[in-house]
Amino acid sequence: MYIYPDNLNAKATLWLWQLRDLAVIGIGLLIAVLALTQLGLFLPMVLVAAYAFLSIHLDGLSVLDFLSFVVSFYITEQQIFEWEDPT
């Protein structure tokens, strides 16, 4: 018997990334290594590492989604507090 999570509705994942993200990271890593060895540029490697960190998924939520929620809660959206008289 083969059991797949969420009745075949879940996205395919490998370790902490979705397969699409792993493909992007792999291709980006290949280009970054070529840029590092041929041109001496280290910036593409940093960009790939940043993308790999931001695309980590835990419990259906990526690090980038979490950071966007934090920014919207603390910076961009106004917090409304309503005070009521206890009497």
OpenMM code with the backbone's topology and positions (N, CA, C; nanometers):
from openmm import Vec3, app, unit

residues = "MET TYR ILE TYR PRO ASP ASN LEU ASN ALA LYS ALA THR LEU TRP LEU TRP GLN LEU ARG ASP LEU ALA VAL ILE GLY ILE GLY LEU LEU ILE ALA VAL LEU ALA LEU THR GLN LEU GLY LEU PHE LEU PRO MET VAL LEU VAL ALA ALA TYR ALA PHE LEU SER ILE HIS LEU ASP GLY LEU SER VAL LEU ASP PHE LEU SER PHE VAL VAL SER PHE TYR ILE THR GLU GLN GLN ILE PHE GLU TRP GLU ASP PRO THR".split()
positions = [
    Vec3(0.0847, -0.1181, 0.0000),
    Vec3(0.0000, 0.0000, 0.0000),
    Vec3(0.0888, 0.1238, 0.0000),
    Vec3(0.0641, 0.2151, -0.0930),
    Vec3(0.1403, 0.3387, -0.1048),
    Vec3(0.0582, 0.4530, -0.0471),
    Vec3(0.1133, 0.5224, 0.0500),
    Vec3(0.0415, 0.6334, 0.1142),
    Vec3(0.1127, 0.7636, 0.0803),
    Vec3(0.0389, 0.8575, 0.0256),
    Vec3(0.0925, 0.9887, -0.0077),
    Vec3(0.0190, 1.0921, 0.0765),
    Vec3(0.0884, 1.1898, 0.1315),
    Vec3(0.0220, 1.2861, 0.2203),
    Vec3(-0.0850, 1.3695, 0.1499),
    Vec3(-0.1871, 1.4027, 0.2226),
    Vec3(-0.2946, 1.4920, 0.1789),
    Vec3(-0.3660, 1.4447, 0.0533),
    Vec3(-0.3812, 1.3153, 0.0372),
    Vec3(-0.4581, 1.2589, -0.0747),
    Vec3(-0.4125, 1.3114, -0.2105),
    Vec3(-0.2847, 1.3101, -0.2353),
    Vec3(-0.2218, 1.3540, -0.3610),
    Vec3(-0.2372, 1.5032, -0.3870),
    Vec3(-0.2684, 1.5829, -0.2870),
    Vec3(-0.2810, 1.7269, -0.3056),
    Vec3(-0.1598, 1.8030, -0.2556),
    Vec3(-0.0694, 1.7408, -0.1843),
    Vec3(0.0482, 1.8083, -0.1299),
    Vec3(0.1517, 1.8287, -0.2399),
    Vec3(0.2301, 1.9359, -0.2255),
    Vec3(0.3366, 1.9615, -0.3220),
    Vec3(0.4549, 1.8702, -0.2919),
    Vec3(0.5243, 1.8309, -0.3977),
    Vec3(0.6394, 1.7432, -0.3821),
    Vec3(0.7538, 1.8192, -0.3166),
    Vec3(0.8098, 1.7616, -0.2117),
    Vec3(0.9189, 1.8264, -0.1395),
    Vec3(1.0344, 1.7290, -0.1230),
    Vec3(1.1522, 1.7847, -0.1057),
    Vec3(1.2719, 1.7081, -0.0768),
    Vec3(1.3483, 1.7844, 0.0290),
    Vec3(1.3701, 1.7241, 0.1424),
    Vec3(1.4279, 1.7856, 0.2603),
    Vec3(1.3417, 1.9031, 0.3036),
    Vec3(1.3906, 2.0249, 0.2957),
    Vec3(1.3133, 2.1415, 0.3404),
    Vec3(1.2654, 2.2293, 0.2255),
    Vec3(1.2875, 2.1867, 0.1016),
    Vec3(1.2518, 2.2674, -0.0140),
    Vec3(1.1518, 2.1946, -0.1019),
    Vec3(1.0749, 2.2727, -0.1772),
    Vec3(0.9914, 2.2134, -0.2813),
    Vec3(1.0813, 2.1807, -0.3994),
    Vec3(1.0384, 2.0900, -0.4845),
    Vec3(1.1237, 2.0455, -0.5945),
    Vec3(1.1548, 2.1579, -0.6928),
    Vec3(1.0607, 2.2490, -0.7117),
    Vec3(1.0867, 2.3631, -0.7995),
    Vec3(1.2004, 2.4472, -0.7435),
    Vec3(1.2000, 2.4687, -0.6126),
    Vec3(1.3062, 2.5472, -0.5498),
    Vec3(1.4405, 2.4757, -0.5596),
    Vec3(1.4404, 2.3436, -0.5450),
    Vec3(1.5657, 2.2694, -0.5587),
    Vec3(1.6215, 2.2790, -0.7000),
    Vec3(1.5344, 2.2799, -0.8000),
    Vec3(1.5805, 2.2954, -0.9377),
    Vec3(1.6420, 2.4333, -0.9588),
    Vec3(1.5778, 2.5368, -0.9066),
    Vec3(1.6308, 2.6730, -0.9192),
    Vec3(1.7637, 2.6852, -0.8457),
    Vec3(1.7721, 2.6274, -0.7260),
    Vec3(1.8960, 2.6329, -0.6483),
    Vec3(2.0080, 2.5578, -0.7207),
    Vec3(1.9770, 2.4421, -0.7771),
    Vec3(2.0782, 2.3648, -0.8485),
    Vec3(2.1317, 2.4368, -0.9712),
    Vec3(2.0417, 2.4929, -1.0516),
    Vec3(2.0846, 2.5658, -1.1714),
    Vec3(2.1604, 2.6922, -1.1311),
    Vec3(2.1097, 2.7625, -1.0298),
    Vec3(2.1783, 2.8817, -0.9820),
    Vec3(2.3148, 2.8501, -0.9250),
    Vec3(2.3268, 2.7377, -0.8555),
    Vec3(2.4558, 2.6973, -0.8008),
    Vec3(2.5549, 2.6646, -0.9108),
    Vec3(2.5082, 2.6010, -1.0169),
    Vec3(2.5947, 2.5713, -1.1307),
    Vec3(2.6456, 2.7007, -1.1953),
    Vec3(2.5554, 2.7956, -1.2169),
    Vec3(2.5954, 2.9241, -1.2758),
    Vec3(2.6874, 3.0000, -1.1813),
    Vec3(2.6600, 2.9936, -1.0502),
    Vec3(2.7430, 3.0637, -0.9532),
    Vec3(2.8846, 3.0057, -0.9472),
    Vec3(2.8960, 2.8745, -0.9550),
    Vec3(3.0290, 2.8122, -0.9539),
    Vec3(3.1053, 2.8487, -1.0799),
    Vec3(3.0372, 2.8499, -1.1940),
    Vec3(3.1032, 2.8925, -1.3176),
    Vec3(3.1474, 3.0387, -1.3102),
    Vec3(3.0633, 3.1241, -1.2549),
    Vec3(3.1003, 3.2655, -1.2410),
    Vec3(3.2170, 3.2823, -1.1450),
    Vec3(3.2200, 3.2007, -1.0403),
    Vec3(3.3290, 3.2106, -0.9426),
    Vec3(3.4611, 3.1631, -1.0020),
    Vec3(3.4581, 3.0540, -1.0755),
    Vec3(3.5830, 2.9996, -1.1288),
    Vec3(3.6326, 3.0755, -1.2510),
    Vec3(3.5427, 3.1203, -1.3370),
    Vec3(3.5849, 3.1839, -1.4611),
    Vec3(3.6046, 3.3350, -1.4480),
    Vec3(3.5183, 3.4006, -1.3691),
    Vec3(3.5223, 3.5465, -1.3604),
    Vec3(3.5679, 3.5972, -1.2241),
    Vec3(3.5688, 3.5094, -1.1270),
    Vec3(3.6077, 3.5518, -0.9929),
    Vec3(3.4989, 3.6282, -0.9193),
    Vec3(3.3744, 3.6166, -0.9650),
    Vec3(3.2636, 3.6860, -0.9008),
    Vec3(3.2027, 3.5976, -0.7918),
    Vec3(3.1904, 3.6533, -0.6718),
    Vec3(3.1346, 3.5772, -0.5605),
    Vec3(2.9878, 3.6126, -0.5360),
    Vec3(2.9378, 3.7220, -0.5949),
    Vec3(2.8007, 3.7682, -0.5734),
    Vec3(2.6951, 3.6652, -0.6141),
    Vec3(2.7069, 3.5953, -0.7268),
    Vec3(2.6044, 3.4942, -0.7597),
    Vec3(2.5932, 3.3839, -0.6550),
    Vec3(2.7028, 3.3464, -0.5927),
    Vec3(2.6992, 3.2438, -0.4879),
    Vec3(2.6212, 3.2940, -0.3667),
    Vec3(2.6402, 3.4209, -0.3321),
    Vec3(2.5680, 3.4805, -0.2198),
    Vec3(2.4189, 3.4870, -0.2505),
    Vec3(2.3834, 3.5241, -0.3738),
    Vec3(2.2424, 3.5323, -0.4123),
    Vec3(2.1753, 3.3948, -0.4088),
    Vec3(2.2446, 3.2925, -0.4535),
    Vec3(2.1891, 3.1569, -0.4496),
    Vec3(2.1719, 3.1109, -0.3056),
    Vec3(2.2683, 3.1411, -0.2197),
    Vec3(2.2575, 3.1029, -0.0781),
    Vec3(2.1412, 3.1763, -0.0110),
    Vec3(2.1226, 3.3037, -0.0447),
    Vec3(2.0101, 3.3798, 0.0119),
    Vec3(1.8772, 3.3223, -0.0359),
    Vec3(1.8678, 3.2873, -0.1640),
    Vec3(1.7448, 3.2262, -0.2153),
    Vec3(1.7190, 3.0913, -0.1490),
    Vec3(1.8248, 3.0131, -0.1296),
    Vec3(1.8081, 2.8824, -0.0655),
    Vec3(1.7577, 2.8980, 0.0772),
    Vec3(1.8077, 2.9981, 0.1490),
    Vec3(1.7617, 3.0204, 0.2856),
    Vec3(1.6169, 3.0694, 0.2880),
    Vec3(1.5827, 3.1626, 0.2003),
    Vec3(1.4481, 3.2198, 0.2005),
    Vec3(1.3417, 3.1233, 0.1495),
    Vec3(1.3807, 3.0196, 0.0770),
    Vec3(1.2817, 2.9269, 0.0222),
    Vec3(1.2644, 2.8009, 0.1063),
    Vec3(1.3235, 2.7956, 0.2254),
    Vec3(1.3034, 2.6810, 0.3143),
    Vec3(1.1580, 2.6783, 0.3593),
    Vec3(1.0935, 2.5632, 0.3479),
    Vec3(0.9530, 2.5476, 0.3860),
    Vec3(0.9416, 2.4593, 0.5095),
    Vec3(0.8723, 2.5086, 0.6096),
    Vec3(0.8399, 2.4311, 0.7284),
    Vec3(0.6911, 2.4450, 0.7545),
    Vec3(0.6214, 2.3347, 0.7600),
    Vec3(0.4767, 2.3317, 0.7861),
    Vec3(0.3977, 2.4186, 0.6892),
    Vec3(0.4359, 2.4184, 0.5624),
    Vec3(0.3623, 2.4924, 0.4613),
    Vec3(0.3906, 2.6412, 0.4568),
    Vec3(0.4895, 2.6873, 0.5303),
    Vec3(0.5213, 2.8297, 0.5364),
    Vec3(0.6708, 2.8461, 0.5130),
    Vec3(0.7077, 2.9308, 0.4150),
    Vec3(0.8490, 2.9512, 0.3872),
    Vec3(0.9038, 3.0633, 0.4751),
    Vec3(1.0344, 3.0725, 0.4797),
    Vec3(1.0992, 3.1775, 0.5583),
    Vec3(1.0620, 3.3137, 0.5013),
    Vec3(1.0532, 3.3254, 0.3702),
    Vec3(1.0151, 3.4520, 0.3081),
    Vec3(0.8722, 3.4916, 0.3445),
    Vec3(0.7799, 3.3947, 0.3477),
    Vec3(0.6429, 3.4233, 0.3899),
    Vec3(0.6403, 3.4718, 0.5342),
    Vec3(0.7165, 3.4054, 0.6212),
    Vec3(0.7215, 3.4445, 0.7616),
    Vec3(0.7767, 3.5861, 0.7769),
    Vec3(0.8842, 3.6186, 0.7038),
    Vec3(0.9401, 3.7535, 0.7128),
    Vec3(0.8445, 3.8589, 0.6601),
    Vec3(0.7680, 3.8257, 0.5562),
    Vec3(0.6701, 3.9229, 0.5058),
    Vec3(0.5578, 3.9447, 0.6065),
    Vec3(0.5163, 3.8395, 0.6778),
    Vec3(0.4159, 3.8553, 0.7831),
    Vec3(0.4689, 3.9409, 0.8971),
    Vec3(0.5937, 3.9228, 0.9330),
    Vec3(0.6543, 4.0013, 1.0407),
    Vec3(0.6623, 4.1480, 1.0024),
    Vec3(0.7052, 4.1764, 0.8803),
    Vec3(0.7151, 4.3154, 0.8343),
    Vec3(0.5781, 4.3800, 0.8285),
    Vec3(0.4787, 4.3088, 0.7795),
    Vec3(0.3450, 4.3676, 0.7711),
    Vec3(0.2856, 4.3887, 0.9100),
    Vec3(0.3163, 4.3028, 1.0052),
    Vec3(0.2603, 4.3187, 1.1396),
    Vec3(0.3270, 4.4331, 1.2140),
    Vec3(0.4586, 4.4421, 1.2065),
    Vec3(0.5302, 4.5409, 1.2871),
    Vec3(0.5530, 4.6747, 1.2181),
    Vec3(0.5545, 4.6779, 1.0844),
    Vec3(0.5955, 4.8011, 1.0160),
    Vec3(0.4853, 4.8601, 0.9294),
    Vec3(0.4284, 4.7836, 0.8375),
    Vec3(0.3428, 4.8435, 0.7351),
    Vec3(0.1970, 4.8571, 0.7736),
    Vec3(0.1448, 4.7701, 0.8586),
    Vec3(0.0032, 4.7780, 0.8928),
    Vec3(-0.0144, 4.8418, 1.0304),
    Vec3(-0.1163, 4.9247, 1.0410),
    Vec3(-0.1444, 4.9917, 1.1658),
    Vec3(-0.2119, 4.8957, 1.2629),
    Vec3(-0.1645, 4.8964, 1.3852),
    Vec3(-0.2243, 4.8145, 1.4891),
    Vec3(-0.3312, 4.8968, 1.5605),
    Vec3(-0.4473, 4.8406, 1.5774),
    Vec3(-0.5593, 4.9111, 1.6406),
    Vec3(-0.5862, 4.8464, 1.7762),
    Vec3(-0.5847, 4.9293, 1.8783),
    Vec3(-0.6138, 4.8820, 2.0129),
    Vec3(-0.7377, 4.9555, 2.0618),
    Vec3(-0.8350, 4.8802, 2.1062),
    Vec3(-0.9587, 4.9411, 2.1575),
    Vec3(-0.9639, 4.9194, 2.3076),
    Vec3(-0.9809, 5.0298, 2.3814),
    Vec3(-0.9867, 5.0227, 2.5258),
    Vec3(-1.1304, 5.0416, 2.5690),
    Vec3(-1.1726, 4.9596, 2.6603),
    Vec3(-1.3081, 4.9703, 2.7126),
    Vec3(-1.3019, 5.0004, 2.8616),
    Vec3(-1.3997, 5.0772, 2.9063),
    Vec3(-1.4102, 5.1067, 3.0482),
    Vec3(-1.4624, 4.9821, 3.1200),
    Vec3(-1.3935, 4.9340, 3.2243),
    Vec3(-1.4361, 4.8092, 3.2876),
    Vec3(-1.5674, 4.8221, 3.3648),
    Vec3(-1.6196, 4.9412, 3.3793),
    Vec3(-1.7445, 4.9562, 3.4563),
    Vec3(-1.8665, 4.9370, 3.3724),
] * unit.nanometer
topology = app.Topology()
chain = topology.addChain("A")
for resn in residues:
    res = topology.addResidue(resn, chain)
    for name in ("N", "CA", "C"):
        topology.addAtom(name, app.Element.getBySymbol(name[0]), res)
